Every structure is written in C-alpha cells, then in structure tokens.
Amino acid sequence: MLREFGYDKQIPGGSLQPDESKKKLNHEIRSISHGLLGYLAIFTEEVEGKLSEEDKELLSRVNYYSHKLSDLVLELLSKYNQDKNTGENNDWNT
C-alpha cells in the first residue's frame, strides 16, 4: 500500500552523507509529519459525531500526542540544522 504513495524506497545503511540527501530527508520528515496530522484532523472531523464519550476522549488523546510527537520531531530537526549551520560538533549518532 505504501508503494502507492512512493514510499517503497529504503535508506541504505542509515547514513546520509551528501547535503542534498539531508535536505531531502528533512523535507520528507516535515511532509510526513504534517500529512499525518492533516489526515488525523480529517478523520477526527468525520467520526467525532459518531463516537461515544469514551471514544472521543481516546481520540482526543491520540490528537494531543500526535501533535506533541510532531512538535518534538520538528524541534529536533531545527536543533540539528542549527548545530550544523553554526558548526557545533554535537554527536547526533548517540
């Protein structure tokens, strides 16, 4: 199913050396994060009226933690890019 969306590609060795690959990975992560939040918002809007109060609470938690995860990933990407641009030598491999 993921092949329908062009995600049948694999990253060899987990190491991206060229700057273009890092930029593409940065863009892909941001796009995926925003896409997931968008589809979750559509899903929530479609089903919210059909759910019990308990189910609404669970869906609310899924939305909350999805946004927290997205914020964390975007913050990490931002920190990584800042460190690379300022020349700081933090070890991002640990």
C-alpha positions in Angstrom: 0.0 0.0 0.0 2.8 2.4 0.8 4.2 2.0 -2.7 1.1 3.8 -4.0 2.4 6.9 -2.3 6.1 6.4 -3.4 7.4 5.1 0.0 8.9 1.9 -1.2 12.4 3.5 -1.1 14.9 2.4 1.6 17.8 4.4 3.1 20.9 2.2 2.8 23.0 1.9 5.9 21.1 4.6 7.8 23.8 7.1 6.9 23.1 10.0 4.5 26.3 11.8 3.6 25.5 14.3 0.9 23.9 17.6 1.9 21.1 17.0 -0.7 20.1 13.8 0.9 19.9 15.5 4.3 17.8 18.3 2.9 15.5 15.8 1.2 15.2 13.8 4.4 14.4 17.0 6.4 11.7 17.8 3.8 10.3 14.3 3.8 10.1 14.2 7.6 8.3 17.5 7.8 5.9 16.5 5.0 5.1 13.2 6.6 4.5 14.8 10.0 2.2 17.5 8.5 0.4 14.8 6.4 -0.3 12.6 9.3 -1.7 15.5 11.4 -3.8 16.5 8.4 -5.3 13.1 7.9 -5.9 12.7 11.6 -7.8 16.0 11.6 -9.9 14.9 8.7 -10.6 11.5 10.4 -11.5 13.2 13.6 -13.9 15.6 11.9 -15.5 12.7 10.1 -16.1 10.3 13.0 -16.3 12.6 16.1 -20.1 12.8 16.0 -20.4 9.0 15.8 -18.3 8.3 18.9 -19.1 7.6 22.5 -17.7 10.0 25.1 -15.0 7.5 26.0 -14.0 7.1 22.3 -13.9 10.9 21.9 -11.6 11.1 24.9 -9.3 8.5 23.4 -9.3 10.2 20.0 -8.5 13.5 21.8 -5.5 11.9 23.4 -4.3 10.5 20.0 -4.6 14.0 18.6 -2.7 15.5 21.6 0.1 13.0 21.5 0.4 13.2 17.7 0.9 17.0 17.9 3.4 16.5 20.7 5.4 14.0 18.6 5.3 16.2 15.6 6.5 19.2 17.6 9.3 17.1 19.1 10.5 15.9 15.7 10.4 19.4 14.2 12.2 20.8 17.2 14.9 18.1 16.8 15.3 18.8 13.1 15.6 22.5 13.8 18.2 21.9 16.5 20.1 19.6 14.2 20.1 22.2 11.4 21.2 25.0 13.8 24.1 22.9 15.1 25.2 22.1 11.5 24.9 25.7 10.4 26.9 27.1 13.4 29.5 24.4 13.2 28.8 22.9 16.6 30.1 19.4 16.8 27.4 17.6 18.8 27.3 13.9 18.4 23.9 13.1 16.8 24.7 9.4 16.5 24.2 8.6 20.2 
